[in-house]
Amino acid sequence: MSENELSAVAAELTARWPETKLEPSLDRIRALMDILGQPQRSYPAIHITGTNGKTSTARMIEQLLRTFELRTGRYTSPHVESITERISLDGEPISPELFVETYRDVKPYVEMVDAQQPIPMSFFEIVTGMAYACFADAPVDVAVVEVGMGGSWDATNVVDAQVSVITPISLDHTERLGPTTGAIATEKSGIIKKGGLAVVAQQPLDAAEAILRRAVEIDATVAREGMEFGVVRRDVAVGGQMVTLRGLGGHDYEDVFLPLHGAHQAQNAALALAAVEGFFGVGTAHTEPLDIDKVRAAFSGVSSPGRLEVVRRSPTIVLDAAHNPGGARVTADAIGEAFGFTRLVGVVAPSGDKDVEGLLEALEPVLAEVVVTRNSTQRSLDVDKLAEIAVEVFGADRVQVEPRLDDAIDAAVTLAEEEGDLGGAGVLITGSIITVGEARTLLGKN
């Protein structure tokens, strides 16, 4: 199969209704699942929603399940570099050949649904259908499924997952999901299934109340971070952190090395561990904790591309996909904790539909200067508008404008090197997953 065939399929998909546009209906994806014979019902699943940390948590859950010798399918979005990253089998993105083959298998049924529905199927709905079909064909022992946006009306929510995970909720996509964290949590808690288990990160009060209300309504069990499970201890270590995690049964998993930076990643690890414990029934009567050696082996092998990922040294270049104020705050905290930068320069290229001012305000305390730029997509904020916002936050003397991402990276490296001590100089490239993916390609981190 040629690269052109994958590109052609990707072009067909992206020509459809974009995944950033939400139409509150499951009619189309349900119709496709009906025609395909309900592939999403042929395996158990763990379903993940929240505002930040979904992909990292999904990757940790997958790694734990695989260490316990289960065959996994993982569905995440958006992708960093290649569309094939969205559908993984056994911890690896499916091949371009399988992606194209799956699309061609599903396409005639998509066209049947299009003919029956007032609105054609969207990009995200089709890729979701492809993932569920691919997992059934494999077949997998368990699917790890990340919500695209929201929960109740997200196309992934045709899966009947008895374990759901809700990562920290903050304000994002407010025009689609609601103006408060409570409203957003109401939509996201729609993935919790009757009689199931909801593993919930620490939340703002109104979000926690909304989640608990949903659980009571459908007789679901809730495991809360800080109550039924959580992070007991963590210490910064070379290349990551050493953590002690408390599981659902009250057992402590000690001396677990996590090769990722930041308190938020330790929190994600606690969520992932509790979700897998819940999947295996740990925490119920007469159950033993998970094998500590396997837990340690799983977490030591976790990676999360584009999440505080170091891609170059001298100066150190770090990629992080923070794209909203909540994500930027935890990134800033982790930068301060894990890296000894004496001078850090930011390269920022966010999408135009984000709270850009809030994003920049969260990053300002850790950045000496910022180079504002844009990525190659139409969603990227106009660089002149971005510069105006950046000047308000940083002051004109700390802002440089470079319309091209490659030029912006070069400019940031030059500014960082002005420190003289390259060991203390750094560049942070952030603002969008798309920006991080393009930077990854430019820097040769494929």
C-alpha positions in Angstrom: 0.0 0.0 0.0 1.3 3.4 -0.9 1.4 6.5 1.4 -0.9 8.1 -1.2 -3.7 5.6 -0.3 -3.6 6.5 3.3 -3.5 10.2 2.4 -6.5 9.8 0.1 -8.5 8.1 2.9 -7.5 10.8 5.4 -8.6 13.4 2.9 -12.0 11.7 2.5 -12.5 11.6 6.2 -11.4 15.2 6.9 -13.7 16.5 4.1 -16.6 15.4 6.3 -18.2 17.3 9.3 -15.2 18.0 11.6 -14.7 16.4 15.0 -14.7 19.8 16.6 -18.4 20.3 15.6 -20.8 18.6 18.0 -24.4 17.6 16.9 -26.1 16.1 20.0 -27.3 12.8 18.6 -26.2 9.2 18.7 -28.6 8.3 15.8 -25.9 8.0 13.1 -23.3 6.0 15.1 -26.1 3.7 16.4 -27.3 3.1 12.9 -23.8 2.2 11.8 -23.3 -0.1 14.7 -26.6 -1.8 13.9 -25.6 -2.4 10.3 -22.2 -3.7 11.4 -23.7 -6.1 13.9 -22.9 -4.3 17.1 -19.1 -4.9 17.1 -18.7 -2.7 20.2 -20.6 -5.3 22.3 -18.2 -8.1 21.6 -15.6 -7.1 24.2 -15.6 -5.3 27.6 -14.4 -1.7 27.7 -13.0 1.0 29.9 -14.4 4.4 28.9 -12.5 7.7 29.7 -13.7 11.3 29.7 -12.6 14.5 31.3 -11.0 17.8 30.2 -7.3 17.0 30.6 -5.2 13.9 31.0 -7.5 11.5 29.0 -4.9 10.2 26.6 -2.1 9.8 29.1 -4.6 7.9 31.4 -5.7 5.7 28.5 -2.1 4.8 27.7 -1.4 3.9 31.3 -4.6 1.7 31.5 -3.6 0.0 28.3 -0.1 -0.7 29.5 -1.4 -2.2 32.8 -3.9 -4.5 31.0 -1.2 -5.6 28.5 1.2 -6.4 31.4 -1.6 -8.7 32.7 -1.5 -10.5 29.3 -4.7 -9.1 27.9 -5.0 -8.1 24.2 -6.0 -4.5 24.0 -7.5 -2.1 21.6 -7.1 1.6 22.4 -9.0 4.5 20.7 -7.8 8.0 21.4 -8.0 11.4 19.8 -6.8 13.7 18.3 -3.7 12.2 16.8 -0.3 13.8 17.2 1.2 13.1 13.7 -0.6 10.3 11.9 -4.3 9.5 11.8 -3.4 5.8 12.4 -2.5 6.7 16.0 -6.1 6.9 16.9 -6.7 3.2 16.7 -4.1 0.9 18.5 -3.9 -2.8 18.9 -1.5 -4.3 21.5 -0.1 -0.9 22.3 0.8 0.1 18.8 -1.0 2.2 16.2 -2.6 0.0 13.5 -0.7 -0.1 10.2 -1.6 2.2 7.3 -2.7 -0.9 5.4 -5.1 -2.0 8.1 -6.4 1.5 8.5 -7.2 1.8 4.8 -8.6 -1.7 4.7 -10.9 -1.0 7.7 -12.1 2.2 6.1 -12.9 0.5 2.8 -14.8 -2.3 4.7 -16.9 0.2 6.6 -17.4 2.8 3.9 -20.4 1.1 2.1 -22.3 0.9 5.4 -21.4 4.6 6.1 -23.0 5.5 2.8 -26.1 3.5 3.7 -26.4 5.5 7.0 -25.8 8.8 5.1 -28.7 8.0 2.8 -31.0 7.4 5.8 -30.0 10.3 8.1 -30.7 14.0 7.7 -27.0 14.8 8.5 -24.2 12.7 7.0 -21.8 10.9 9.4 -18.9 13.0 10.7 -15.2 12.4 10.6 -15.2 11.3 14.3 -18.2 9.1 14.0 -16.7 7.1 11.1 -13.3 6.7 12.8 -15.1 5.6 16.0 -17.0 3.0 14.0 -13.8 1.9 12.3 -12.1 1.4 15.8 -15.0 -0.7 17.1 -15.0 -2.8 14.0 -11.3 -3.2 14.1 -11.3 -4.3 17.8 -14.0 -6.9 17.1 -12.1 -8.3 14.1 -8.8 -8.5 16.1 -10.3 -9.7 18.4 -9.3 -7.8 21.6 -9.9 -8.9 25.2 -10.7 -5.3 26.3 -11.0 -1.9 24.7 -9.7 1.3 26.2 -11.8 4.1 24.7 -11.3 7.9 25.1 -14.2 10.2 24.5 -13.7 12.8 21.8 -15.7 15.6 23.3 -18.2 15.6 26.2 -19.7 12.3 27.0 -23.5 11.7 26.7 -23.6 12.6 23.0 -20.1 11.6 22.1 -20.0 8.9 19.3 -18.0 6.6 21.6 -20.9 6.4 24.0 -22.5 3.5 22.2 -20.0 1.2 24.0 -21.3 -0.4 27.2 -18.4 0.1 29.5 -18.8 -1.1 33.1 -15.8 0.9 34.2 -15.7 4.6 33.3 -13.0 7.1 34.2 -13.5 10.9 34.6 -10.2 12.9 34.7 -10.1 16.4 36.1 -12.7 18.7 34.6 -12.1 22.4 33.8 -13.5 25.0 31.4 -13.0 24.0 27.8 -15.4 23.8 24.8 -17.8 25.9 26.9 -19.8 26.9 23.8 -20.7 23.2 23.2 -20.6 21.7 26.7 -21.8 24.4 29.0 -20.5 27.6 30.8 -19.6 26.0 34.1 -17.6 22.9 35.3 -20.9 21.6 36.7 -22.6 21.8 33.4 -19.6 20.2 31.7 -19.5 17.4 34.3 -23.2 16.7 33.7 -22.5 16.1 30.0 -19.3 14.1 30.7 -20.9 11.9 33.4 -23.2 10.6 30.7 -20.7 7.8 30.0 -21.3 6.2 33.4 -23.4 3.1 32.9 -26.1 1.6 35.1 -24.6 -0.6 37.8 -21.1 0.2 36.6 -18.1 1.7 38.4 -17.0 5.4 37.9 -13.4 6.2 38.8 -13.3 9.9 39.4 -10.4 12.3 39.8 -10.6 15.2 42.2 -13.0 17.8 40.8 -14.4 21.3 41.4 -17.3 21.1 43.8 -20.1 21.6 41.2 -18.5 19.0 38.9 -18.3 16.5 41.8 -21.9 17.0 42.7 -23.0 16.5 39.1 -21.1 13.3 38.8 -22.4 11.9 42.1 -26.0 12.8 41.1 -25.7 10.9 37.8 -24.2 7.9 39.7 -27.1 7.8 42.2 -29.7 8.1 39.4 -28.4 4.9 37.7 -27.2 3.0 40.7 -23.5 3.2 39.8 -20.6 2.9 42.3 -18.2 5.8 42.5 -14.5 5.6 43.5 -13.2 9.1 44.3 -9.6 10.2 44.2 -8.5 11.1 47.7 -11.1 8.9 49.3 -11.2 5.3 47.8 -7.8 5.6 46.0 -5.1 8.2 45.2 -1.5 9.2 45.3 0.1 8.6 48.8 3.6 9.8 48.0 5.7 11.0 45.1 9.3 12.0 44.8 11.0 13.6 41.8 13.4 11.1 40.2 15.8 11.1 37.2 13.6 10.8 34.1 10.3 11.0 36.0 9.1 10.3 39.5 8.8 7.6 42.1 5.3 7.2 43.4 3.3 5.2 46.0 -0.3 4.7 44.9 -3.2 3.5 47.0 -5.7 1.2 45.3 -9.4 0.5 45.7 -8.9 -2.2 48.3 -6.8 0.1 50.5 -3.5 -1.6 49.5 -0.5 0.6 48.8 1.6 0.0 45.7 5.0 1.3 46.7 8.2 2.2 44.8 6.5 2.6 41.4 8.6 4.4 38.9 6.7 6.6 36.4 8.8 8.0 33.6 6.6 11.1 33.2 6.8 14.5 34.8 4.4 16.3 37.0 1.9 15.8 39.8 -0.9 15.5 37.2 0.8 12.4 35.7 0.9 10.8 39.2 -2.8 11.6 39.4 -3.4 10.0 36.0 -1.5 6.9 37.2 -3.7 6.6 40.3 -6.8 6.8 38.1 -5.4 4.2 35.7 -4.5 1.8 38.5 -8.0 2.2 40.1 -9.7 1.6 36.8 -7.8 -1.6 36.1 -8.4 -2.7 39.7 -12.1 -2.1 39.2 -12.0 -4.0 35.9 -10.5 -7.0 37.6 -12.8 -6.7 40.6 -10.1 -5.6 43.2 -11.7 -3.8 46.1 -14.7 -6.2 46.3 -14.9 -8.9 48.9 -12.1 -11.5 49.1 -10.0 -10.0 46.3 -6.2 -9.6 46.4 -4.4 -6.5 45.1 -2.7 -6.6 41.7 0.7 -8.2 41.4 3.1 -5.4 42.5 5.9 -6.5 40.1 3.5 -6.3 37.2 2.2 -2.9 38.2 5.8 -1.6 38.5 6.7 -3.1 35.1 3.7 -1.6 33.5 4.2 2.0 34.7 7.9 1.9 34.1 7.1 1.3 30.4 4.6 4.1 30.0 5.1 6.8 27.4 2.9 9.8 26.5 4.2 11.5 23.3 3.7 15.3 23.3 3.2 15.5 27.0 6.2 17.2 28.6 8.3 15.2 26.1 11.9 16.1 25.7 12.9 15.9 22.1 16.3 17.6 22.1 19.1 18.7 24.4 21.4 21.8 24.4 19.2 23.6 24.7 16.5 21.3 26.0 13.4 21.4 23.8 10.1 20.2 25.5 6.8 19.5 23.7 3.6 19.7 25.6 0.1 19.5 24.2 -1.6 21.9 26.8 -4.3 23.7 24.9 -6.5 25.2 27.7 -5.7 27.1 31.0 -6.2 24.0 33.1 -3.7 22.0 31.1 -1.3 25.0 31.0 -1.3 25.4 34.8 -0.3 21.8 35.4 2.3 22.1 32.7 3.8 25.2 34.3 3.9 23.5 37.7 5.5 20.4 36.3 8.1 22.4 34.4 9.1 24.2 37.7 9.3 20.9 39.5 11.1 18.6 37.0 13.4 20.9 35.1 16.1 23.2 36.4 15.7 25.9 33.7 17.3 29.2 34.3 15.9 30.5 31.1 12.8 29.0 29.4 11.4 30.4 26.1 8.0 29.5 24.9 6.8 28.8 21.4 3.0 29.1 21.4 0.5 28.4 18.6 -3.0 27.7 19.9 -6.3 27.2 18.1 -8.6 30.3 17.8 -11.5 28.7 19.7 -9.6 28.4 22.9 -9.2 30.6 26.0 -5.9 31.9 24.7 -5.5 34.7 27.3 -6.0 32.2 30.1 -3.5 29.8 28.5 -0.8 32.5 28.2 -1.5 33.8 31.8 -0.9 30.2 33.1 2.4 30.0 31.2 3.7 33.5 31.9 5.3 32.8 35.3 7.7 30.1 33.9 8.5 31.8 30.5 11.2 34.4 30.1 10.0 35.2 26.6 7.4 33.9 24.2 7.6 33.4 20.4 4.0 33.5 19.0 3.3 31.6 15.8 0.8 29.4 14.2 0.5 25.8 12.9 -0.6 24.9 9.4 -4.4 24.4 10.1 -7.2 26.8 9.6 -8.1 26.5 13.3 -4.8 28.1 14.3 -5.3 31.6 15.8 -4.1 34.4 13.5 -0.6 35.3 14.6 -1.3 39.1 14.8 -4.3 38.5 17.1 -2.2 36.1 19.2 0.6 38.7 19.4 -1.9 41.3 20.7 -3.0 39.0 23.5 0.5 38.0 24.3 1.7 41.6 24.6 -1.1 42.2 27.1 0.0 39.3 29.2 3.8 39.4 28.8 4.6 42.9 27.8 5.9 43.9 24.4 9.6 43.4 25.3 9.0 39.7 26.0 7.0 38.8 22.8 8.5 37.9 19.4 6.3 37.2 16.4 7.2 34.5 13.8 4.4 33.5 11.4 6.0 30.1 10.5 6.4 27.4 13.1 9.9 26.4 11.9 11.1 30.0 12.1 9.6 30.3 15.6 11.4 27.2 16.9 14.7 28.6 15.5 14.0 32.0 17.1 13.2 30.4 20.5 16.4 28.3 20.4 18.4 31.5 19.7 16.7 33.3 22.6 17.3 30.4 24.9 21.0 30.2 24.0 21.4 33.8 25.1 21.6 32.5 28.6 25.1 31.2 27.9 24.6 28.2 30.1 23.0 25.7 27.7 22.4 23.3 30.6 19.9 25.7 32.1 18.3 26.9 28.8 15.1 25.5 27.5 12.4 25.8 24.9 8.7 24.8 25.5 6.6 24.3 22.4 2.9 24.2 23.3 -0.7 25.5 22.7 -2.2 22.7 20.6 -1.8 19.0 19.9 -1.5 19.9 16.2 1.3 22.4 17.0 3.1 19.7 19.0 2.7 17.1 16.2 4.1 19.5 13.5 7.0 20.4 15.8 7.7 16.8 16.4 8.0 16.2 12.7 10.2 19.3 12.2 12.5 18.1 14.9 12.7 14.6 13.5 11.1 12.9 16.5 9.0 10.4 14.4 
